[in-house]
Amino acid sequence: MTETLLLSPPIVFIIVLFAALIVARLLSGLAFKPTKLPDGLGKAYSCGEDIPTHMIQPDYSQFFPFVFYFTMLHVVALMIATVPVAAIETSFVAVIYVLGVITGLLVLYRR
């Protein structure tokens, strides 16, 4: 039981998260910390001349349908690939996932 508990994804995630936090804390002393910030820090610079800074706000609304489509199809592929053939109740769960994805895609591409 203990061997399989350490291999479960939530436990592995917590262990790796704490390990990363410890390493980040230990190595933070090596990070560069300037004592005096220069005047031009954060300003736009191109080929030796100052250019006016414009605030650009990216719009991801055209990108969202592709991300949703990609995610849903990969979830369905994962569900179908990992369903045991012999388990009827597990196959039923996969069918529910596929129907949910079809419904989601129909809503996504509705005009």
N, C-alpha and C positions, 0 to 999 in steps of 0.2 A: 504494500500500500504506500509506504513512504517513497519507494523508488518511482512509482508512477505519479505521486503527488508533486514531486519536484519537476516533472516533465510537463505538467499542465501549463497551458499558455499564460494564464493570469499570474501564476507563481513565478514563472520564468521572466515575465515582464517586470514584476516587482523587483526581482533579484537584479536584473540588468539595469533597471532604473536607479536603484540604490548604488550599484557599482559605478555607473556613469556619474552620479552626483558626487561620490567620494573622489573619483579621479579628477573631476572638475574642480573640486575644492582644494585638492592637493596641488594641482597645477596652476591655480589662480595666482600664486605668488610669482610665477614666471611670466605672466602677461604684462605687456607694455602698458604703463600708465603715465601719460605725459603730465609734466608739472605745470606747463603753460600751454594753453590751446592757441593755435595760430588764428589770425583774423579770418583767413579765407577758408577755414574748415567748413565743409558742407556746401560751399558755393559751387556753381557749375563752372567748368573750365574746359576749353577746347582750343587746341593748337596755339596756346600762348595768348589768347585774348579772352577777356571776360565776356560772357554772353548772358543775356537776361534769363533769369530763372522763372520757369513756368511750372505751376503746380499741375501735374498730370494725374488724373484719377482714372486708373484702368477700369474698363467695363468688361466684366466676365459673363455678361448675359448671353452672348452668342456661344460661349464655350460650354455653358452648363448642360445643354442637351447632349453633347458628345460625352461629357464626363458621366452623366447619368446612364446613358446607353452602354458605355464601356463597363461601368461598375455592375449594372444589372446583368449583362451577359456573362461576365466573369463569375458572378455569384451563382448563376444557373449552371454554368459549366462546372464549377466546383461541386455543387450539389449533385449533379448527375454523375460526375466522376467518382464521388465518394460514397454513393449509395450502394449498400450490399444488395445483390440481386435476390438473395433468399429472403430478406426481411420485407414482408408486405407492408407493415406499418411505417417503416422507414421510407419505402418507395412512395407511400401516400404523402409523406411530408415533402418529398422532392417534387411531386406533382403540384402540391399547394404552392411551393416556391415558383415553379414554372408559370402557373396561372397568375400569381402575383406579379411576376415580371412582365407577362403579356399585358396585364391590366395597366401596369406602370408605363410601359412603352406606348400603349394606346393613348393614355392621358398625355404623355410627353409630346407626341406628334399629332395631337388633335388640332385642327385648324378652326 
